[in-house]
Amino acid sequence: MTEATRRARAESIKSTQALAESEHFLKTIANSLPGLIAYWDKDLRCRFANHSFLDWFGKAPEAMIGTSIQELMGKRLFSLNEPYIRGALKGEMQQFERTLTKVDGSIAHTLANYVPDIKANGEVAGFFVLVSEVTLLKEAEAKLQLAASVFHNTVEGILVTDADLVILSVNPAFTHITGYGAEEAIGKTPRMLKSKHHDQAFYAAMWRDIDATGHWQGEIWNRRKDGEVYLEWLTITKIHGSMGEPIQYVSVFNDITKSRYNDERIKHLAFHDALTDLPNRSLLMDRLDHQIAKAEREGSRLAVMFLDLDRFKGVNDTLGHEVGDDLLRMVSQKLLAQVRQSDTVSRLGGDEFVILLDNPANEDEVAHVAGRVLTVIQEPMEFRGKAAQIGTSIGIAMFPRDGSTPDELIERADAAMYAAKDGGRNTYRFFQQATGSA
């Protein structure tokens, strides 16, 4: 009997040690895990909490064990979690997300699981609390959501390819600009947009920059789905993998066709007359300055013809300003028809025009042009069912004889024009004739 008792006691000690070792092993595992682990009995008293759980709430083990869940959570958090607690005590698995304030005051995002502890007889003895902090994942998710929102809502077209330039993704702006839907573009290459406005050397230089610096930006002509060619400002960025190898290319582009047109139009309007579209005084003086420098280098001539329309005020007064504007536009076309492409016809304002003849052979050629201009301007014209007939007086100054600067030549051609008016109108005068000088 004594031997049996001794053996039973030895077996009991051995079982107790094994159980203690097993419990220690499980606690070691639980304490080594980064997530929060705790156990609450059906009376909502804490029976176990791992180190992470204790650290989160700033509790010592002796202060945690036996604490009620209401006391630990506080009234507000307990009221939020109570439906999940009741569900776990009914034997139902619970999972939910929660934003919590740590004991240090920082905010954390958590994913909580309440796992019922169901005994063999079906009774729920309590539940395990398994909480994982997902703050970093939430922050990454928010960044991804922001990036996705920018990708889908930005007005810039975005195109993403793999390392072999096969299109992986495009945004709605890409479709708006190019006309190609995502289903038409994905799986293709950006060559589908090629306009053939650039030679192979252009693309070779572009890819040399991308390989050397990781990006390229500049203007490029591409073609929409409907065949229309458009100008875009394009930025291409190479995305590297962990080993430094290219894994993707991201292209971001704007359609700048309209803005470029507007820029050119603004420049055009700054140097051209709004009514006739002829060069204005600023552009005339710039061209005259350039032509003088060229003539000085080459030893060539220039002729400046200053025109003032005769009887134009009468047309405006009797037929109206709309007819007057039509007449000025018609005069502009007539003048352009009498000169060469290398010459310049300019409107200074009102009914004053200047013709700059580039390297005429001699004064006879200038006089011949002036005679043609007089003839075509005198021809009767009809506008809006109303007839009009005018003439013109022309003054001529020659470079280098009559002046060496734009201002001198314009001034002396203007003086010669007044001499032509004094001589009976509808005629021309050279500056020497206007002043009587030799």
VMD Tcl script that draws the C-alpha trace (Angstrom):
set ca {
  {0.00 0.00 0.00}
  {2.82 2.29 0.85}
  {4.59 1.53 -2.46}
  {1.40 2.26 -4.39}
  {1.02 5.56 -2.59}
  {4.62 6.47 -3.34}
  {4.21 5.70 -7.01}
  {0.97 7.68 -7.20}
  {2.61 10.64 -5.51}
  {5.56 10.44 -7.90}
  {3.24 10.34 -10.89}
  {1.32 13.30 -9.51}
  {4.52 15.32 -9.03}
  {5.65 14.36 -12.52}
  {2.30 15.42 -14.03}
  {2.36 18.67 -12.10}
  {5.86 19.41 -13.34}
  {4.88 18.58 -16.91}
  {1.83 20.79 -16.62}
  {3.94 23.62 -15.18}
  {6.49 23.22 -17.94}
  {3.73 23.22 -20.54}
  {2.12 26.29 -19.00}
  {5.50 28.05 -18.88}
  {6.13 27.12 -22.50}
  {2.76 28.50 -23.60}
  {3.24 31.69 -21.57}
  {6.69 32.13 -23.08}
  {5.20 31.85 -26.56}
  {2.36 34.24 -25.67}
  {4.76 36.78 -24.18}
  {7.04 36.58 -27.18}
  {4.31 37.47 -29.65}
  {4.01 41.16 -30.67}
  {0.22 41.08 -30.57}
  {-1.93 41.53 -27.46}
  {-3.22 38.29 -25.90}
  {-5.52 38.02 -22.87}
  {-8.20 35.76 -21.45}
  {-11.44 36.89 -19.83}
  {-13.76 34.52 -17.99}
  {-17.53 34.62 -18.26}
  {-17.64 37.03 -15.31}
  {-15.49 39.37 -17.41}
  {-12.48 39.08 -15.12}
  {-8.96 38.91 -16.57}
  {-7.25 35.53 -16.05}
  {-4.22 36.06 -18.28}
  {-2.50 38.85 -20.18}
  {0.77 38.68 -22.10}
  {3.56 41.23 -21.87}
  {2.33 43.17 -24.91}
  {-1.13 43.49 -23.36}
  {0.32 44.67 -20.04}
  {2.62 47.17 -21.76}
  {-0.23 48.56 -23.88}
  {-2.34 49.41 -20.84}
  {0.61 50.15 -18.55}
  {-0.36 47.48 -16.01}
  {1.69 45.14 -13.85}
  {0.67 41.43 -13.91}
  {-0.62 41.54 -10.34}
  {-2.73 44.59 -11.14}
  {-4.19 43.02 -14.26}
  {-5.21 39.57 -13.07}
  {-8.71 39.72 -11.66}
  {-9.42 43.17 -13.13}
  {-12.85 43.53 -14.70}
  {-12.98 44.39 -18.38}
  {-15.25 47.37 -17.63}
  {-12.66 48.81 -15.26}
  {-9.85 48.31 -17.78}
  {-11.65 49.74 -20.80}
  {-13.57 52.51 -19.21}
  {-17.22 53.30 -19.81}
  {-16.93 54.61 -23.39}
  {-14.73 51.86 -24.83}
  {-16.67 49.14 -23.01}
  {-19.96 50.40 -24.46}
  {-18.40 50.24 -27.95}
  {-17.06 46.70 -27.43}
  {-19.95 45.29 -25.41}
  {-21.85 43.88 -28.45}
  {-18.74 41.90 -29.42}
  {-18.21 40.73 -25.82}
  {-21.81 39.49 -25.62}
  {-21.40 37.77 -28.94}
  {-18.23 35.97 -27.78}
  {-19.97 34.82 -24.59}
  {-22.67 33.31 -26.81}
  {-20.01 31.24 -28.50}
  {-19.72 33.40 -31.62}
  {-16.36 34.38 -33.09}
  {-15.93 38.20 -33.20}
  {-13.63 40.38 -35.33}
  {-13.60 44.16 -35.58}
  {-11.34 47.18 -36.00}
  {-10.86 49.83 -33.37}
  {-8.86 53.04 -32.90}
  {-7.38 53.16 -29.40}
  {-5.38 55.59 -27.32}
  {-2.30 54.01 -25.72}
  {-1.18 54.77 -22.21}
  {1.46 57.11 -23.68}
  {-1.25 59.10 -25.45}
  {-0.45 57.92 -28.97}
  {-3.23 56.75 -31.29}
  {-3.15 53.23 -32.69}
  {-5.29 51.23 -35.10}
  {-6.08 47.67 -34.02}
  {-7.66 44.53 -35.38}
  {-9.33 42.62 -32.52}
  {-10.50 39.00 -32.39}
  {-12.65 37.61 -29.56}
  {-12.39 33.81 -29.63}
  {-14.92 31.94 -27.42}
  {-13.53 29.31 -24.98}
  {-16.10 26.56 -25.45}
  {-15.83 23.49 -23.16}
  {-16.67 19.95 -24.14}
  {-20.17 20.29 -22.71}
  {-20.80 23.36 -24.87}
  {-20.50 25.82 -22.04}
  {-18.67 29.08 -22.79}
  {-16.17 29.58 -20.01}
  {-14.83 32.87 -21.33}
  {-13.05 34.21 -24.38}
  {-9.57 34.90 -25.66}
  {-8.70 38.43 -26.76}
  {-6.24 38.60 -29.65}
  {-5.36 42.14 -30.76}
  {-2.94 43.09 -33.55}
  {-1.77 46.66 -34.02}
  {-2.23 47.59 -37.68}
  {-1.27 51.28 -37.48}
  {1.48 50.97 -40.10}
  {-0.82 48.99 -42.37}
  {-3.54 51.61 -41.97}
  {-1.11 54.40 -42.74}
  {0.11 52.51 -45.81}
  {-3.51 51.88 -46.82}
  {-4.30 55.59 -46.45}
  {-1.30 56.47 -48.60}
  {-2.37 53.94 -51.21}
  {-5.91 55.32 -51.17}
  {-4.56 58.85 -51.58}
  {-2.29 57.75 -54.40}
  {-5.19 55.93 -56.06}
  {-7.38 59.02 -55.70}
  {-4.69 61.21 -57.25}
  {-4.14 58.64 -60.01}
  {-7.82 58.56 -60.91}
  {-8.68 62.23 -60.43}
  {-5.65 64.17 -61.64}
  {-5.97 66.06 -64.92}
  {-2.56 64.76 -66.03}
  {-2.50 61.60 -68.08}
  {-0.64 58.77 -66.33}
  {0.74 55.64 -67.97}
  {2.54 52.83 -66.10}
  {4.54 50.17 -67.93}
  {6.65 47.21 -66.91}
  {10.38 46.99 -67.62}
  {9.62 45.84 -71.19}
  {7.39 48.91 -71.77}
  {4.17 46.89 -71.78}
  {1.38 49.10 -70.43}
  {0.12 47.94 -67.03}
  {-2.20 50.77 -66.06}
  {-3.61 54.07 -67.30}
  {-5.79 56.65 -65.58}
  {-9.01 58.33 -66.81}
  {-7.10 61.45 -67.88}
  {-5.03 59.26 -70.22}
  {-8.28 58.18 -71.89}
  {-9.57 61.76 -72.01}
  {-6.41 63.03 -73.70}
  {-5.59 60.14 -76.04}
  {-9.04 58.68 -76.73}
  {-7.84 55.16 -75.86}
  {-9.71 53.33 -73.10}
  {-7.84 51.31 -70.48}
  {-8.89 48.05 -72.13}
  {-7.39 49.25 -75.43}
  {-4.10 50.38 -73.91}
  {-3.24 47.75 -71.29}
  {-1.02 45.07 -72.80}
  {0.14 47.36 -75.62}
  {3.19 49.65 -75.64}
  {3.39 53.47 -75.78}
  {4.33 53.10 -79.46}
  {0.57 53.06 -80.09}
  {0.69 56.86 -79.56}
  {3.63 57.53 -81.89}
  {3.07 60.50 -84.20}
  {6.07 59.99 -86.55}
  {6.97 63.64 -85.97}
  {10.26 62.62 -84.32}
  {13.13 60.64 -85.80}
  {14.89 57.71 -84.18}
  {17.66 59.98 -82.91}
  {15.12 61.86 -80.76}
  {13.95 58.69 -79.01}
  {17.50 57.38 -78.66}
  {18.55 60.59 -76.88}
  {15.48 60.42 -74.65}
  {16.27 56.86 -73.51}
  {19.93 57.71 -72.95}
  {18.79 60.35 -70.47}
  {16.39 57.92 -68.77}
  {19.10 55.27 -68.44}
  {21.63 57.80 -67.14}
  {19.48 59.85 -64.75}
  {16.35 57.83 -64.18}
  {14.02 60.38 -65.76}
  {13.34 62.55 -68.79}
  {11.04 65.47 -69.44}
  {10.28 67.56 -72.48}
  {7.88 68.26 -75.32}
  {6.81 65.44 -77.61}
  {4.26 65.06 -80.38}
  {1.88 62.10 -80.06}
  {-1.22 60.96 -81.89}
  {-4.73 60.43 -80.48}
  {-6.95 57.48 -81.35}
  {-8.83 59.58 -83.93}
  {-5.54 60.36 -85.69}
  {-5.18 63.95 -84.47}
  {-1.62 64.91 -83.57}
  {-1.16 66.81 -80.29}
  {1.73 68.29 -78.33}
  {2.32 67.11 -74.78}
  {4.70 67.91 -71.95}
  {5.92 64.49 -70.85}
  {7.83 63.29 -67.79}
  {9.10 59.69 -67.71}
  {10.46 58.24 -64.45}
  {12.22 54.90 -64.03}
  {11.19 52.87 -60.96}
  {13.92 50.64 -59.54}
  {13.61 47.26 -57.84}
  {15.44 46.13 -54.68}
  {18.53 45.24 -56.71}
  {18.55 48.54 -58.61}
  {17.10 47.04 -61.76}
  {14.31 48.89 -63.65}
  {10.97 47.28 -62.91}
  {8.52 49.94 -64.10}
  {8.30 53.24 -65.97}
  {5.79 55.93 -65.04}
  {4.83 58.54 -67.64}
  {2.92 61.69 -66.67}
  {1.83 64.09 -69.40}
  {-0.24 67.19 -70.18}
  {-1.81 68.15 -73.48}
  {-0.23 71.56 -74.13}
  {-1.41 71.98 -77.71}
  {-3.96 74.65 -76.84}
  {-1.73 76.52 -74.41}
  {1.11 76.49 -76.92}
  {-1.30 77.79 -79.55}
  {-2.44 80.48 -77.13}
  {1.17 81.41 -76.35}
  {1.96 81.72 -80.04}
  {-1.26 83.65 -80.59}
  {-0.39 86.09 -77.80}
  {3.07 86.57 -79.28}
  {1.49 87.08 -82.68}
  {-0.97 89.68 -81.37}
  {1.85 91.55 -79.63}
  {3.56 92.16 -82.97}
  {0.66 92.28 -85.42}
  {-2.18 94.65 -86.14}
  {-5.44 93.24 -84.78}
  {-7.55 94.42 -87.74}
  {-5.39 93.49 -90.73}
  {-3.00 90.95 -89.15}
  {-0.10 92.86 -90.71}
  {3.10 93.48 -88.71}
  {2.64 96.46 -86.38}
  {5.11 99.27 -85.67}
  {7.10 97.17 -83.14}
  {7.66 94.31 -85.56}
  {8.33 96.72 -88.45}
  {11.06 98.52 -86.47}
  {12.58 95.17 -85.46}
  {12.65 93.95 -89.05}
  {13.94 97.30 -90.31}
  {16.75 97.20 -87.76}
  {17.61 93.65 -88.85}
  {17.49 94.56 -92.55}
  {19.74 97.60 -92.03}
  {22.35 95.40 -90.29}
  {22.11 92.89 -93.14}
  {22.36 95.63 -95.80}
  {25.44 97.09 -94.11}
  {27.16 93.69 -94.13}
  {26.26 92.94 -97.74}
  {26.40 96.46 -99.19}
  {22.77 96.21 -100.37}
  {19.88 98.72 -100.52}
  {16.58 99.17 -98.67}
  {13.52 101.21 -99.53}
  {10.97 102.44 -97.01}
  {7.61 103.45 -98.52}
  {5.24 105.40 -96.26}
  {1.58 105.29 -97.43}
  {-1.33 107.41 -96.28}
  {-4.75 106.68 -97.83}
  {-6.50 109.55 -99.58}
  {-10.23 110.13 -98.98}
  {-10.42 107.36 -96.37}
  {-12.06 109.64 -93.78}
  {-14.90 110.28 -96.24}
  {-15.54 106.53 -96.53}
  {-15.73 106.19 -92.75}
  {-18.02 109.21 -92.42}
  {-20.43 108.32 -95.23}
  {-20.42 104.51 -95.35}
  {-19.68 103.71 -91.68}
  {-16.79 102.30 -89.71}
  {-17.60 98.66 -90.58}
  {-17.11 99.44 -94.27}
  {-14.00 101.41 -93.32}
  {-12.58 98.34 -91.53}
  {-13.40 96.13 -94.52}
  {-11.63 98.61 -96.79}
  {-8.48 98.58 -94.64}
  {-8.42 94.78 -94.75}
  {-8.83 94.87 -98.54}
  {-6.02 97.43 -98.90}
  {-3.78 95.14 -96.84}
  {-4.40 92.25 -99.23}
  {-3.77 94.48 -102.27}
  {-0.46 95.70 -100.83}
  {0.71 92.17 -100.01}
  {-0.02 91.14 -103.61}
  {2.39 93.80 -104.94}
  {5.50 92.78 -102.98}
  {7.78 89.79 -102.60}
  {7.83 87.33 -99.71}
  {11.07 88.89 -98.45}
  {9.43 92.34 -98.24}
  {7.32 93.60 -95.34}
  {3.93 95.32 -95.37}
  {3.04 96.96 -92.04}
  {0.09 98.96 -90.70}
  {1.13 101.69 -88.29}
  {-2.45 102.55 -87.33}
  {-5.39 104.44 -88.80}
  {-4.93 104.61 -92.57}
  {-1.10 104.63 -92.51}
  {0.92 101.76 -93.98}
  {4.63 101.13 -94.51}
  {6.22 98.87 -97.11}
  {9.82 97.74 -96.57}
  {11.44 96.59 -99.82}
  {14.42 94.29 -99.33}
  {17.38 95.11 -101.63}
  {15.60 96.64 -104.66}
  {17.81 96.82 -107.77}
  {17.55 100.63 -108.05}
  {15.17 103.56 -107.68}
  {13.42 102.61 -110.91}
  {12.33 99.31 -109.39}
  {11.06 101.13 -106.30}
  {9.20 103.62 -108.47}
  {7.67 100.71 -110.43}
  {6.36 99.12 -107.22}
  {4.99 102.49 -106.08}
  {3.19 102.89 -109.42}
  {1.58 99.44 -109.12}
  {0.43 100.27 -105.59}
  {-1.15 103.55 -106.76}
  {-3.02 101.69 -109.52}
  {-4.47 98.89 -107.37}
  {-5.49 101.21 -104.54}
  {-7.43 103.45 -106.96}
  {-9.54 100.56 -108.23}
  {-13.20 100.84 -107.13}
  {-14.15 98.48 -104.29}
  {-17.51 97.26 -103.07}
  {-18.33 96.33 -99.47}
  {-21.70 95.19 -98.11}
  {-23.37 96.47 -101.27}
  {-21.71 99.88 -100.99}
  {-19.10 101.22 -103.46}
  {-15.96 103.04 -102.36}
  {-12.97 104.49 -104.18}
  {-9.86 105.94 -102.58}
  {-6.28 106.76 -103.47}
  {-2.97 106.93 -101.65}
  {0.04 109.20 -101.28}
  {3.45 107.54 -100.98}
  {6.73 108.84 -99.58}
  {9.95 106.91 -100.16}
  {13.26 106.91 -98.29}
  {16.30 104.91 -99.40}
  {19.02 103.25 -97.31}
  {21.81 104.19 -97.00}
  {21.35 107.49 -98.79}
  {18.48 108.93 -96.73}
  {19.20 107.52 -93.29}
  {21.10 104.88 -91.34}
  {18.60 104.08 -88.55}
  {14.99 102.86 -88.54}
  {13.73 106.13 -87.03}
  {15.53 108.25 -89.65}
  {14.19 106.23 -92.55}
  {10.59 106.25 -91.24}
  {10.75 109.98 -90.50}
  {12.08 110.88 -93.97}
  {9.66 108.59 -95.78}
  {6.87 110.28 -93.80}
  {8.16 113.72 -94.87}
  {8.24 112.55 -98.48}
  {4.64 111.32 -98.15}
  {3.49 114.80 -97.09}
  {5.32 116.20 -100.11}
  {3.31 113.78 -102.28}
  {0.07 115.02 -100.73}
  {1.12 118.60 -101.31}
  {1.87 117.65 -104.92}
  {-1.73 116.73 -105.61}
  {-2.24 113.36 -103.82}
  {-2.42 109.90 -105.38}
  {1.27 110.09 -106.31}
  {4.65 109.24 -104.85}
  {7.77 111.20 -103.97}
  {11.31 110.18 -103.05}
  {12.80 111.96 -100.07}
  {15.27 113.96 -102.24}
  {12.37 115.24 -104.34}
  {10.42 116.08 -101.20}
  {13.21 118.27 -99.83}
  {14.66 119.50 -103.10}
  {18.11 118.24 -102.11}
  {20.48 116.76 -104.66}
}
mol new
graphics top color blue
foreach p $ca { graphics top sphere $p radius 0.5 }
foreach p [lrange $ca 0 end-1] q [lrange $ca 1 end] { graphics top cylinder $p $q radius 0.2 }
display resetview
